[in-house]
């Protein structure tokens, strides 16, 4: 900011203030300027606090709370994983304080701006998936449109001035989205549930499919209750003939220090008349993948998280190699990596997840597509590995292995039993 911009009167400058010849008129102008700046700062601070308060969301109560408490996943006052999580808190803090080189891009990322006219014509194959960055995708499936974890805000945070900042603008403006039949939200962490996006989209008329407890946030931000459907694991919502089933995930939830795991987290199986898509949400490796594949697979495309991981918290996110293994368990088709390349949420180099996925997929024979942000994939039509990211140093699976624990208990040299 220019130093003179703090002063509302152009004749009152910092140089003049420091001059012994300041007149009484100037002093009065200066006083008004200081008061004005102070008031403006106070208003800005209050606005930020108010916005952050709104962004925190709201806890469920009444019948919604009672329904949560009836869930098999609810025990001792919170939701629980089928396989617990293990974390080395001290090690995680140390890793966060000493991130690897290239943990964030050094320059702009070349995205593909989307022409909204693309969506005027349905994909000939019946299935087209457009990656918008991180876990936000637009799925066109058998004449329906589904939006996953929509995040258009500038930060993964309740406020606009603090928190992980996105590395590029959304390749499609929120106002340019076509009509959406359903929005699915995997859980309430800030990089998946953005209150700015929800408030801007609350009057769209679409239906929001969310895990138990997350609906209270949406209602608080103005989404009509009639447009919110909450699901427990294995429950299904039918939207105009499209089936959306909540599937188990191994993760956590919460938007403050005081509401950890007070809402559920999940993946989703999106099933149309002709095609099936699996969206993993955030998850560590879990036995439930095999049951998901048995009950709801096979899938034509699998949107699987691959990034933002660390060996000090190996159960929270699945990582590249286990993600490829999970594709086989869920009987997944074309793998489209998500949850990488938009926010700096872990200490690894930002290109490492996709580099390791390419290696693992080739070893395992898993079909893989690597779209740029804004590009789309039609399984069976335009599946390809395009190396659009820069060539940077990264650690291999052998150099820096990531293995989830089987039950949330640390075991040295204990491989995951479900790889």
C-alpha positions in Angstrom: 0.0 0.0 0.0 1.2 3.5 -0.8 2.0 5.4 2.4 -0.2 8.3 1.4 -3.2 6.0 0.9 -3.7 5.8 4.7 -4.6 9.5 4.7 -8.0 10.5 3.3 -6.8 14.1 2.5 -4.2 14.4 -0.2 -2.6 17.5 1.4 -1.8 15.5 4.6 1.2 13.3 3.9 3.7 11.6 6.2 6.3 14.1 5.3 4.1 17.0 6.2 3.2 15.4 9.5 6.8 15.3 10.5 7.4 18.9 9.5 7.4 21.5 12.3 5.4 23.8 10.2 2.2 21.8 10.3 -0.8 24.1 10.6 -3.8 23.7 12.8 -5.9 22.8 9.8 -3.5 20.1 8.9 -3.6 18.8 12.4 -7.3 18.6 12.3 -7.2 16.9 9.0 -4.6 14.5 10.4 -6.8 13.7 13.4 -9.7 13.0 11.1 -7.4 10.8 9.0 -6.1 8.8 11.9 -9.7 8.3 13.2 -10.8 7.2 9.8 -8.0 4.7 9.4 -8.7 3.3 12.9 -12.4 3.0 12.1 -11.6 1.3 8.8 -9.3 -1.1 10.5 -11.8 -1.9 13.2 -14.6 -2.5 10.6 -12.2 -4.7 8.5 -11.3 -6.7 11.6 -14.9 -7.1 12.7 -15.9 -8.2 9.2 -13.1 -10.8 9.2 -14.2 -12.1 12.6 -17.8 -12.2 11.6 -17.0 -14.0 8.3 -14.8 -16.5 10.1 -17.5 -17.2 12.6 -19.9 -18.0 9.7 -17.3 -20.0 8.0 -16.9 -22.3 11.0 -20.3 -23.7 10.4 -22.8 -25.1 12.9 -23.3 -28.3 14.8 -26.3 -30.5 14.3 -29.1 -30.5 16.9 -32.6 -31.8 17.4 -33.6 -34.8 15.3 -30.5 -34.5 13.1 -28.3 -35.0 16.2 -30.5 -37.9 17.3 -30.1 -39.6 13.9 -26.3 -39.2 14.2 -26.3 -40.8 17.6 -28.2 -43.8 16.2 -25.5 -44.5 13.6 -23.4 -47.6 14.0 -20.4 -45.3 13.4 -21.2 -43.1 16.4 -19.6 -44.2 19.6 -18.7 -42.3 22.8 -19.8 -38.9 21.5 -18.3 -38.9 18.1 -18.0 -40.8 14.8 -15.4 -43.6 14.7 -13.4 -45.3 11.9 -13.7 -49.0 11.4 -9.9 -49.0 11.6 -8.5 -46.3 13.9 -5.9 -43.7 12.9 -2.3 -43.5 14.1 -0.3 -40.3 14.2 3.1 -39.2 15.5 2.1 -35.7 16.6 5.7 -34.6 17.4 7.0 -36.0 14.2 4.2 -34.4 12.2 5.1 -31.0 13.6 8.8 -31.5 12.9 8.0 -32.4 9.3 5.7 -29.5 8.8 8.4 -27.1 10.1 10.9 -28.5 7.6 9.1 -29.1 4.4 10.8 -30.5 1.3 12.1 -28.2 -1.4 9.4 -27.5 -4.0 6.5 -28.1 -1.6 4.7 -25.4 -3.6 5.0 -24.3 -7.2 7.7 -21.6 -8.0 5.6 -20.2 -10.8 2.1 -20.2 -12.3 0.4 -23.5 -13.2 -0.9 -23.7 -16.7 -4.6 -24.6 -16.5 -7.1 -25.2 -19.2 -9.9 -22.6 -19.2 -13.2 -24.3 -19.7 -15.6 -23.0 -22.4 -19.1 -23.4 -20.7 -20.4 -24.4 -24.1 -18.7 -27.8 -23.5 -21.6 -28.8 -21.3 -24.3 -28.0 -23.9 -23.5 -31.3 -25.6 -23.6 -34.5 -23.6 -20.5 -36.8 -24.0 -21.1 -39.4 -26.7 -19.7 -42.1 -24.4 -22.1 -41.2 -21.7 -19.4 -40.5 -19.2 -17.1 -37.4 -19.0 -15.2 -36.2 -15.9 -13.7 -32.7 -15.7 -11.1 -32.1 -13.0 -11.3 -28.6 -11.6 -8.5 -29.0 -9.1 -7.9 -30.9 -5.8 -11.1 -32.9 -5.1 -13.5 -30.8 -7.2 -14.7 -32.6 -10.3 -17.7 -32.3 -12.6 -19.0 -35.7 -13.5 -21.4 -36.1 -16.5 -22.9 -39.5 -16.3 -25.7 -40.9 -18.4 -27.4 -37.5 -18.8 -26.8 -36.4 -15.1 -24.3 -34.0 -13.7 -22.7 -34.4 -10.3 -20.3 -32.0 -8.7 -17.9 -33.3 -6.0 -16.4 -31.3 -3.1 -16.9 -27.8 -4.7 -14.2 -25.4 -3.6 -14.1 -22.0 -5.4 -12.7 -20.0 -2.5 -9.2 -18.6 -2.5 -8.1 -20.4 0.7 -8.8 -23.7 2.5 -9.8 -21.6 5.5 -12.8 -19.9 7.2 -11.2 -16.5 6.3 -9.7 -14.9 3.2 -6.5 -13.7 4.9 -5.1 -16.9 6.5 -4.7 -20.5 5.6 -3.6 -22.6 2.7 -3.9 -20.5 -0.5 -4.9 -22.0 -3.8 -2.3 -22.0 -6.5 -4.5 -21.1 -9.5 -7.9 -19.7 -10.2 -10.8 -22.1 -10.9 -10.7 -23.0 -14.6 -14.5 -22.5 -14.7 -16.3 -19.6 -13.0 -18.9 -20.7 -10.5 -21.5 -18.7 -12.4 -20.7 -20.6 -15.6 -21.5 -24.1 -14.1 -24.3 -25.9 -16.0 -27.3 -27.1 -14.1 -26.2 -29.6 -11.5 -28.4 -32.6 -10.4 -26.4 -33.3 -7.3 -23.5 -32.0 -5.3 -21.7 -34.6 -3.1 -19.5 -33.5 -0.2 -17.2 -36.0 1.3 -16.6 -34.3 4.7 -16.3 -30.9 6.3 -12.6 -30.1 6.2 -11.9 -26.7 4.7 -10.3 -28.0 1.5 -13.5 -29.9 0.7 -16.3 -27.8 2.2 -16.0 -24.1 1.4 -18.6 -21.9 2.9 -18.0 -19.2 0.3 -18.9 -21.6 -2.5 -21.9 -23.0 -0.7 -23.3 -19.6 0.1 -22.9 -18.5 -3.5 -24.6 -21.7 -4.8 -27.3 -22.1 -2.1 -30.1 -20.9 -4.4 -29.1 -23.1 -7.4 -31.9 -25.6 -6.8 -29.5 -28.5 -6.8 -29.6 -31.3 -4.2 -26.7 -31.6 -1.8 -25.7 -35.2 -0.7 -23.6 -35.2 2.4 -22.5 -37.4 5.3 -24.3 -37.3 8.6 -24.0 -34.0 10.4 -22.6 -32.0 7.5 -26.1 -30.8 6.6 -26.2 -28.5 9.6 -23.4 -26.5 8.1 -25.2 -26.1 4.8 -28.5 -25.1 6.4 -26.6 -22.5 8.4 -25.2 -21.1 5.2 -28.7 -20.8 3.6 -29.2 -24.0 1.7 -32.9 -25.0 1.9 -33.4 -28.0 4.2 -35.4 -29.7 1.4 -32.3 -29.7 -0.7 -30.1 -31.4 1.8 -29.8 -35.2 2.0 -27.7 -36.7 4.8 -26.4 -40.3 4.5 -24.8 -42.8 6.7 -22.4 -45.4 5.2 -24.1 -47.7 2.8 -27.2 -45.5 2.5 -28.3 -44.5 -0.9 -30.0 -41.4 -2.3 -32.0 -41.5 -5.6 -31.9 -38.3 -7.6 -34.1 -38.5 -10.7 -32.9 -42.1 -11.3 -29.3 -41.6 -10.4 -28.1 -43.5 -7.3 -25.5 -42.0 -4.9 -24.3 -44.3 -2.2 -22.2 -43.2 0.8 -19.3 -45.5 1.3 -16.9 -46.0 4.2 -13.7 -44.0 4.4 -10.9 -43.9 6.9 -10.4 -40.3 7.8 -11.7 -37.6 10.3 -13.7 -34.4 10.4 -14.0 -31.1 12.1 -13.7 -27.3 11.5 -12.4 -26.2 14.9 -10.4 -27.5 17.8 -13.6 -28.5 19.6 -15.7 -30.5 17.0 -13.3 -33.2 15.9 -15.3 -36.2 14.4 -18.7 -34.7 15.2 -19.7 -35.1 11.5 -19.2 -38.2 9.4 -16.8 -38.6 6.4 -17.3 -40.8 3.4 -16.7 -41.7 -0.2 -19.4 -42.1 -2.8 -20.5 -44.6 -5.5 -22.3 -42.7 -8.2 -24.3 -45.1 -10.3 -26.2 -44.3 -13.5 -28.2 -46.5 -15.8 -25.0 -47.3 -17.8 -22.0 -46.2 -15.9 -20.5 -46.2 -12.4 -18.0 -43.8 -10.8 -16.3 -44.2 -7.4 -15.2 -41.0 -5.6 -12.9 -41.8 -2.7 -13.1 -38.6 -0.7 -10.3 -38.5 1.8 -9.2 -41.8 3.2 -6.4 -44.0 4.4 -6.0 -47.6 3.3 -8.9 -49.7 4.6 -10.4 -53.2 4.4 -13.7 -51.7 3.3 -12.4 -51.1 -0.2 -13.0 -54.7 -1.0 -16.6 -54.6 0.2 -17.2 -51.4 -1.8 -16.0 -53.2 -4.9 -18.0 -56.3 -4.2 -21.2 -54.4 -3.4 -21.1 -51.5 -5.8 -18.4 -52.2 -8.4 -17.1 -52.6 -11.0 -16.6 -48.9 -11.8 -15.8 -47.3 -15.1 -13.8 -44.5 -13.5 -12.2 -44.1 -10.0 -11.5 -40.6 -8.6 -8.9 -41.5 -6.0 -7.0 -39.2 -3.7 -3.3 -39.5 -4.0 -1.7 -36.4 -2.4 -1.1 -34.6 0.8 0.4 -37.3 2.9 3.2 -37.9 5.4 4.7 -41.0 7.1 4.0 -39.4 10.5 0.2 -39.6 9.8 -0.1 -42.5 7.4 -3.7 -43.5 8.1 -5.2 -40.1 7.2 -4.4 -40.2 3.5 -3.8 -43.1 1.3 -0.8 -41.9 -0.7 0.1 -42.8 -4.3 1.0 -46.5 -4.1 -1.8 -47.6 -1.9 -4.2 -45.6 -4.0 -3.2 -47.7 -7.0 -3.7 -50.9 -4.9 -7.1 -49.7 -3.8 -8.2 -49.4 -7.4 -7.9 -53.1 -7.7 -9.8 -53.7 -4.4 -12.8 -51.5 -5.5 -12.7 -53.0 -9.0 -12.1 -49.6 -10.4 -11.7 -48.6 -14.0 -9.7 -45.6 -15.2 -7.9 -43.9 -12.3 -8.1 -40.1 -12.2 -5.9 -38.8 -9.4 -7.4 -36.1 -7.1 -6.5 -34.3 -3.9 -3.2 -32.9 -5.2 -1.9 -29.9 -7.1 -3.9 -27.1 -5.6 -3.1 -26.5 -1.9 0.1 -27.0 0.1 -1.2 -29.3 2.9 1.8 -31.6 3.4 5.6 -31.3 3.4 6.3 -33.4 0.3 7.2 -31.8 -3.1 4.1 -30.8 -4.8 4.6 -33.0 -7.9 5.6 -36.1 -5.9 2.2 -37.6 -5.7 1.6 -37.7 -9.4 5.1 -38.9 -10.2 4.7 -41.8 -7.8 1.2 -42.6 -9.1 2.5 -42.8 -12.7 5.2 -45.3 -11.6 2.8 -47.4 -9.5 0.1 -47.5 -12.1 2.5 -48.6 -14.8 3.9 -51.4 -12.6 0.4 -52.6 -11.7 -1.2 -52.2 -15.2 -3.9 -49.8 -13.8 -5.2 -47.5 -16.6 -4.4 -43.9 -15.6 -5.4 -40.4 -16.8 -3.5 -37.3 -15.7 -5.6 -34.3 -16.8 -4.5 -30.7 -16.3 -6.8 -28.7 -14.1 -9.7 -27.9 -16.5 -9.2 -30.9 -18.8 -11.7 -33.7 -19.0 -11.5 -37.5 -19.4 -13.8 -39.8 -21.2 -13.0 -43.4 -20.2 -12.4 -45.4 -23.4 -12.1 -42.2 -25.5 -9.3 -39.9 -24.3 -7.4 -41.6 -21.5 -3.7 -40.7 -21.5 -0.8 -39.8 -19.2 0.2 -36.3 -20.1 3.2 -35.0 -18.2 2.1 -31.4 -17.9 3.8 -30.7 -14.5 7.4 -29.6 -14.2 10.3 -32.0 -13.7 11.3 -31.5 -10.1 13.1 -33.7 -7.5 10.9 -36.1 -5.6 11.3 -39.2 -3.4 10.3 -42.6 -4.6 8.2 -45.1 -2.7 11.4 -46.9 -1.8 13.0 -43.7 -0.5 10.0 -42.6 1.5 7.4 -45.3 1.9 3.9 -44.6 3.0 2.0 -47.5 4.6 -1.2 -47.2 6.5 -1.4 -49.2 9.8 -4.0 -52.0 9.9 -5.6 -50.9 13.1 -4.2 -47.5 14.2 -1.3 -49.0 16.1 2.3 -48.2 15.0 4.3 -51.3 14.0 7.9 -51.1 12.8 8.5 -52.7 9.4 4.9 -53.9 9.3 3.5 -53.9 5.8 -0.2 -53.1 5.2 -2.0 -56.5 5.1 -4.4 -55.2 2.4 -1.9 -54.2 -0.3 
